[in-house]
Amino acid sequence: MDRILVLLRHGQSDWNLKNIFTGWKDPDLTPQGVEEARAAGHCLKAHGLFFDRAFTSNLVRAQHTLQLMLAELGTPGIQIIRDPALNERHYGVLCGVNKDDAIRKYGDEQVDLWRRSYDVRHPGGESLKDTVARVLPYYCQKILPQVLSGHRVIVAGHGNSLRALIMVLDQLTPETIPGMELETGVPHVYRLKPDSTVDTKEILDPKAFSGISTLTAATIAFPKNRTAEK
């Protein structure tokens, strides 16, 4: 039985390009972001990965990425479930602010503390800990049962909402997860055991894609005693 879960951060957005804190604001993809989404679809197709369940956030950059990727796979008509539980971390007063301007106003040390700590909130926003508390119950209640029943599931999300899931799946700690970066448009492919723990993980490389036959992947085998939080 397949128990495949793929996590995909959206392609580059307009505000990624402009170095602006985005959070729950809703810019669309840049032309590069469109190409990243399409390349992810090509990459997944070349690896024989197709899906019958798809989840995404309420934000257009993730939805657009998912639509483009599914179109490349030839499965644009599968059911897509959209939910704000999968939205990006809320950056509060920093939403819409250029990151360099924020550093000039608040100082590099303070901005770095807001961005890289686990449990410190942006003013009026969320910490990564808050994001985990929002995303994880949705995963356990809505996404994980689909995976364990044999569906092939893809989640198109955001840097922080996906880090929340990766923290649990990869058993990362509050000390290590804040420094983890997810590249835009790069699929993380998990194969789960019947007890919901991780069997293997692959990080595919769409940037190496130049035709169906030239793909690379980093494969990580998880030890048998490794467990994932439910």
TADAZI-V30812 format. One line per field, one symbol per residue. phi: phi as a letter, one per 20 degrees, with the letter a starting at -180 (. if undefined). burial: I if it has 24 or more other ideal C-beta (glycine too) atoms within 12 Angstrom, else O. A space follows every 50 residues. Layout:
phi: ???
burial: ???
This chain:
phi: .fcdcddcfgfgegfgfemdfdlefcfefegffffffffffgffffemdc ccbccbeedfffffgffffffffmcfeffdddbffeffgeelfegnefff ffffednffffffffdeecdefgmcdefgffgfeefffgfedeggfffeo feddceccgeffffffgffeledgeeffefddffmdfddddeegenfeec ccdfcffefbogedccbedceegfeecdfe
burial: OIIIIIIIIIIIIIIIOOOOIIIIIIIIIIOOIIIIIIIIIIIIIIIOII IOIIIIIIIIIIIIIIIIIIOIIOIOOIOIIIIOIIIIIIIOOIIOIOIO OIOOOOOOOOIOOIIIOIOIOIOOIIIIOIIIOIIIOIIIOOIIOIIIOO IIIIIIIIIIIIIIIIIIIIOIOOOOIIOIOIIIIIIIIIIIOOOIIIII IIIIIIOOIOOOOOIOIOOOOOOOOOOIOO
